[in-house]
Amino acid sequence: MGRDLYEAYSEARAVFDEADEVLGFPLTACCFSTREDAMRALTQTDVCQPAIFTHSVAAFRALKQAPDAVAGHSVGEYSALAACGAISLPDGLRTIRVRAQLMAQAGKKRPGTMSAILGLDHEILATICSEASQGDQVVQPANFNAPGQVVISGDTGAVRRAGTLAKERGAMRVIPLNVSGAFHSVLMQEVHKRFMRQVAGLAVTRPASPIYLNTTGCATTDTDKIRTNMIQQLTSPVRWMQSLKAMQADGITSFVEVGPGRVLTGLVRRTLGRTTSAIQAGTKAQITGMHTVLSS
């Protein structure tokens, strides 16, 4: 995870080295090692979230391209904030580590889960979630990823009931997710105030380009709105589909997924059309390819 970037680009190497120093543990060992214990550590929320952030910022700096606008999905929003200059690398690392630790604590205190629902309109699914929420058990939409692709989150029993109802009403698939908590739901309310204190001490500067926020799906350069979004994101759904549509409406036609994986590239095409320009820039080969195209 990012080792090819570390070895190929001094900018990426500096990011990984600084992450080790700021976090106080060898994140690079977790990312680069093929040992079972290191790979197992990388699946833990408080290691995984900083790792995704670090890899994404390293790839962005190796890419050496200023964005016209940015957006990021869930923890990826912090990478987007770093890319547009709203937060620094050290502040982002510290905040994400606290965020991940608090989310893990909330998941232990009130266990919950998440499921991806494919093939249902999001309005129908919102109604299903309301019906499946009974007594003190709740479930709600957590990620509006693309048309017909919504992730729900909440208490385990309520999520299961919602999945059953979704199948009965025509969902193509209900996919339980392997997560340690009910993220982006009211189950995270337990740690809301503690994370608010963390964000209150975070330096947020006016970004060089607009960021489309998870909680609203709208663009902003307002630092107060960015700070509020960071806090609300814990318990609010990620409006990724809405963000993509807003970006397209604002004239953005080309998308680059900077960081590990290609999930967001697929969501762009699913939401905006298969012919939409969307490419990955998370490996040395991909970034080298982009540099070649841009210099030709």
Secondary structure as UniProt FT lines:
FT   HELIX           3..8
FT   HELIX           10..23
FT   HELIX           27..32
FT   HELIX           36..42
FT   HELIX           45..63
FT   TURN            74..75
FT   HELIX           76..83
FT   TURN            84..85
FT   HELIX           89..109
FT   STRAND          112..118
FT   HELIX           122..132
FT   TURN            135..136
FT   STRAND          139..146
FT   TURN            147..148
FT   STRAND          149..155
FT   HELIX           156..168
FT   TURN            169..170
FT   STRAND          173..176
FT   TURN            183..184
FT   HELIX           186..191
FT   HELIX           192..200
FT   STRAND          211..212
FT   TURN            214..216
FT   STRAND          219..220
FT   HELIX           223..232
FT   TURN            233..235
FT   HELIX           240..249
FT   TURN            250..251
FT   STRAND          254..258
FT   HELIX           263..272
FT   TURN            274..275
FT   STRAND          277..281
FT   HELIX           284..295
//
